[in-house]
Amino acid sequence: MVSIILGATDLDLTTIWQALFAFDGSPQHLIIRTVRLLRAFITLMVGATLAVAGALMQGLTRNPLADPSILGISAGAALAVVAATFFWGSVSAQVYPWVAFAGAAIAAISVYSLGSLGRREATPLKLVLAGAVLSYLLSALTTGILILNQRTLDDVRFWLAGSVASGDLTGFWQVLPYMLIGLGVAFSIGKQITALTLGEDVAKGLGLQTEWLKAIIAGVVVLLAGSAVALAGPIGFVGLVIPHIVRFWVGVDYRWILPYAAVWGAILLLFADLVARLVIKPQELPVGVMMALVGTPFFLYLARKVKQ
């Protein structure tokens, strides 16, 4: 409700109630129905999906630094969307999610392949290094495409910084089923993920088919991260920060971690978006910038803790 009330134009609860149940077509009612409500729902869903994707990645890799943005998955989805816009001009709302999914999947496979090179398996440190290198490469390619085409830059500049302001109702309804499917599957395999975090040998001893489980988790991560990027651009650090905060409260059982991560991821991103709208009012910052300000110190703290 606070997110709907506050913004470039401040509203009140009475106006919101009238806009919902006694709509009269006034500018304030239009702002609430077509802008603020939609923006709030988009922010809630993107925050939930990114937080759950981060928790799944940390459980899958047993890497406390795992996150869709740090391991290059968000950068891969963003490059795919920018490249599609560059080559095909306008991309329909039906195609955008699939383009983002393809980019996220290719990036995930590439990071794991790079992290698996050498004699040892894909350790947490190798995955983070591979993800950082690939993120820089994908970001450079994205920048190169934008430099070549000014129109593409104008179309996606704000979106690339991570923004929920440009979401539309058609795109939201197009992506929402993928988000709900990904969240549903994630919540249903929480017990199996908990067993996997104890070690692959332990999980196999409990009768789990670990290869299938890993494939399902990876597919859900691509589905969630790709959906979030298609809707709001590459927003970082939600999937890094929230799982650690949630574990402090509920422990290591993923049957609790995942639903709590969804709730608190939604709250964190909604709060970040609210601050981004108010800090330089009446203008606004992309919410991705606000999350970077919060997430970068947290990442440095975690990196130092893991190293110790």
C-alpha positions in Angstrom: 0.0 0.0 0.0 2.9 2.4 0.8 4.4 1.7 -2.6 1.1 2.5 -4.3 0.5 5.7 -2.3 4.0 7.3 -2.7 5.6 8.4 -5.9 6.0 11.4 -8.2 2.4 12.1 -7.2 1.4 11.2 -3.7 -2.0 9.6 -3.2 -4.1 8.6 -0.2 -6.0 5.5 0.8 -9.4 6.9 0.0 -8.3 7.6 -3.6 -7.0 4.1 -3.9 -10.2 2.6 -2.7 -12.2 4.7 -5.1 -9.9 3.8 -8.0 -10.5 0.1 -7.3 -14.2 0.0 -6.6 -15.6 3.3 -7.9 -13.4 4.1 -10.9 -14.3 7.4 -12.6 -11.6 7.7 -15.2 -9.8 10.6 -13.5 -6.0 11.0 -13.9 -5.3 9.8 -10.3 -7.5 6.7 -10.8 -5.8 5.9 -14.1 -2.4 6.2 -12.4 -3.4 3.7 -9.7 -5.0 1.2 -12.1 -2.6 1.3 -15.0 0.7 2.2 -13.3 1.1 1.8 -9.6 -0.8 -1.5 -9.1 0.9 -3.2 -12.1 4.3 -1.9 -11.0 3.8 -3.3 -7.5 2.7 -6.7 -8.7 5.7 -6.9 -11.2 8.1 -5.9 -8.4 6.7 -8.5 -6.0 7.0 -11.3 -8.5 10.4 -10.3 -9.8 11.7 -10.1 -6.2 10.2 -13.5 -5.3 11.6 -15.3 -8.4 15.1 -13.8 -8.1 15.3 -14.7 -4.4 14.2 -18.3 -5.0 16.5 -18.6 -8.0 19.4 -17.5 -5.8 18.5 -19.9 -3.0 18.3 -22.8 -5.5 21.7 -21.9 -7.0 23.3 -21.8 -3.6 21.8 -25.2 -2.8 22.7 -26.7 -6.1 26.4 -25.6 -6.1 26.8 -25.5 -2.3 28.2 -22.0 -3.0 27.2 -19.2 -0.6 28.2 -16.6 -3.3 25.9 -18.0 -6.0 23.4 -15.6 -7.5 21.9 -15.3 -11.1 23.7 -12.0 -11.6 27.1 -13.1 -10.2 27.2 -16.3 -12.2 26.3 -14.6 -15.4 22.8 -16.0 -15.9 21.2 -12.6 -15.8 23.8 -11.1 -18.2 23.2 -14.0 -20.6 19.4 -13.4 -20.6 20.0 -9.6 -21.0 22.4 -10.1 -24.0 19.9 -12.4 -25.7 17.1 -9.8 -25.4 19.3 -7.0 -26.6 20.5 -9.0 -29.5 17.0 -10.0 -30.5 16.0 -6.3 -30.4 19.0 -5.4 -32.5 18.5 -8.0 -35.2 14.7 -8.2 -35.3 13.7 -4.7 -34.3 10.6 -5.2 -32.2 10.1 -8.5 -30.4 6.6 -9.6 -29.4 5.7 -10.2 -25.8 5.2 -13.9 -26.6 8.8 -14.2 -27.8 10.6 -12.2 -25.2 10.5 -14.8 -22.4 11.8 -17.5 -24.7 14.7 -15.3 -25.8 15.6 -14.6 -22.2 15.3 -18.3 -21.3 17.7 -19.3 -24.1 20.2 -16.7 -23.1 20.0 -17.7 -19.4 20.4 -21.4 -20.3 23.4 -20.9 -22.5 25.1 -18.7 -19.9 24.4 -21.3 -17.1 25.9 -24.1 -19.2 28.9 -22.0 -20.2 29.7 -21.0 -16.6 29.5 -24.6 -15.4 31.6 -25.8 -18.3 34.3 -23.1 -17.5 34.2 -23.9 -13.8 34.6 -27.6 -14.5 37.8 -27.2 -16.5 41.0 -28.6 -14.9 41.6 -31.6 -12.7 39.2 -30.7 -9.9 35.4 -30.4 -10.2 33.5 -27.2 -10.3 34.4 -25.7 -6.9 32.5 -22.6 -5.5 35.5 -20.4 -6.2 36.0 -21.6 -9.8 32.3 -21.1 -10.5 32.4 -17.5 -9.1 35.5 -16.7 -11.2 33.9 -18.3 -14.3 30.7 -16.4 -13.7 32.6 -13.1 -13.2 34.6 -13.6 -16.4 31.5 -14.5 -18.4 29.5 -11.6 -17.0 32.2 -9.2 -18.2 32.3 -10.8 -21.6 28.5 -10.8 -22.0 28.2 -7.2 -20.7 30.9 -6.1 -23.2 29.0 -7.7 -26.1 25.8 -6.1 -24.9 27.5 -2.7 -24.8 29.0 -3.2 -28.3 25.5 -4.0 -29.7 24.1 -0.8 -28.1 26.9 1.3 -29.5 26.3 0.0 -33.0 22.6 0.9 -32.9 21.3 4.1 -31.2 17.7 3.0 -31.5 18.3 -0.3 -29.7 20.1 1.8 -26.9 17.1 4.1 -26.6 14.7 1.0 -26.4 16.5 -0.9 -23.6 18.8 1.6 -21.8 16.6 2.0 -18.7 15.6 -1.7 -18.8 19.3 -2.8 -18.8 19.9 -1.0 -15.5 17.2 -3.1 -13.9 13.9 -1.4 -13.9 10.3 -2.3 -13.1 9.0 1.0 -14.4 8.7 -0.1 -18.1 6.7 -3.3 -17.5 3.4 -3.6 -19.3 0.3 -5.7 -18.6 0.7 -7.8 -21.7 4.3 -8.7 -20.9 3.4 -9.4 -17.3 0.6 -11.8 -18.2 2.9 -13.5 -20.7 5.7 -14.1 -18.1 3.6 -14.8 -15.0 2.8 -18.5 -15.9 6.5 -19.3 -16.2 7.2 -17.6 -12.8 4.3 -19.5 -11.1 5.4 -22.8 -12.6 9.0 -22.2 -11.5 8.0 -21.3 -8.0 5.7 -24.2 -7.7 8.3 -26.7 -8.8 10.9 -25.1 -6.5 8.6 -25.4 -3.4 7.8 -29.0 -4.2 11.5 -30.2 -4.2 12.6 -28.4 -1.0 13.1 -31.6 0.9 15.3 -33.1 -1.9 17.4 -29.9 -2.1 18.1 -30.1 1.6 19.4 -33.6 1.1 21.5 -32.5 -1.8 23.2 -29.8 0.3 24.4 -32.5 2.7 26.5 -33.9 -0.1 25.9 -36.0 -3.2 26.9 -39.3 -1.5 24.4 -38.6 1.3 21.7 -37.7 -1.2 22.3 -40.9 -3.2 22.2 -42.9 0.0 18.8 -41.5 0.7 17.6 -42.8 -2.7 17.7 -39.6 -4.7 18.6 -39.6 -8.4 20.9 -36.6 -8.0 21.6 -36.0 -11.7 17.9 -35.7 -12.5 17.5 -33.4 -9.4 20.3 -31.2 -10.5 18.8 -30.9 -14.0 15.4 -30.0 -12.6 17.0 -27.3 -10.3 19.0 -25.9 -13.1 15.9 -25.8 -15.3 13.9 -24.0 -12.6 16.7 -21.4 -12.1 16.8 -20.7 -15.8 13.0 -20.4 -15.8 12.9 -18.0 -12.9 15.9 -15.9 -13.8 14.9 -15.7 -17.4 11.4 -14.6 -16.5 12.6 -11.9 -14.2 15.1 -10.5 -16.8 12.5 -10.6 -19.5 10.1 -8.5 -17.3 12.4 -6.1 -15.4 16.0 -6.4 -16.8 19.1 -7.7 -15.0 18.5 -6.9 -11.3 21.3 -8.2 -9.2 22.0 -9.2 -5.6 18.4 -10.1 -4.6 19.2 -13.8 -4.9 22.5 -13.3 -3.0 21.2 -11.4 0.0 17.8 -12.9 0.8 18.8 -16.6 1.2 21.4 -15.7 3.8 19.0 -13.6 5.7 16.3 -16.3 5.6 18.7 -19.0 6.8 19.5 -16.9 9.9 15.8 -17.3 10.9 14.7 -20.7 9.6 17.9 -22.8 9.4 19.1 -25.0 6.5 15.8 -26.7 5.6 14.9 -25.7 2.0 11.3 -26.5 2.7 11.3 -23.3 4.7 14.1 -21.4 3.0 12.4 -21.3 -0.4 8.9 -19.9 0.6 10.5 -17.5 3.1 12.9 -16.3 0.4 10.0 -15.6 -2.0 8.3 -13.5 0.6 11.3 -11.5 1.7 12.7 -11.2 -1.8 9.4 -9.5 -2.8 9.5 -7.2 0.2 13.2 -6.2 -0.4 12.7 -5.4 -4.1 9.4 -3.5 -3.4 11.2 -1.4 -0.7 14.2 -0.8 -3.0 11.9 0.3 -5.8 10.1 2.7 -3.4 13.4 4.3 -2.3 14.5 4.5 -5.9 11.3 6.5 -6.7 11.7 8.9 -3.8 15.4 9.6 -3.5 15.5 12.1 -6.4 11.8 12.8 -6.6 10.1 13.6 -9.1 12.7 11.7 -11.1 13.6 8.1 -10.2 16.5 5.7 -10.3 16.4 2.2 -11.7 15.8 -0.3 -8.9 18.9 -2.2 -10.1 21.0 0.7 -9.0 19.5 0.6 -5.5 20.0 -3.2 -5.2 23.7 -2.7 -6.2 24.2 -0.2 -3.4 22.8 -2.7 -0.9 24.2 -5.9 -2.4 27.8 -5.0 -3.1 28.9 -4.5 0.5 27.0 -7.7 1.4 28.9 -9.6 -1.3 32.2 -8.3 -0.1 31.3 -9.4 3.5 30.4 -12.9 2.3 33.5 -13.2 0.1 35.6 -12.3 3.1 33.7 -14.8 5.3 34.0 -17.6 2.8 37.7 -17.0 2.3 38.3 -17.3 6.1 
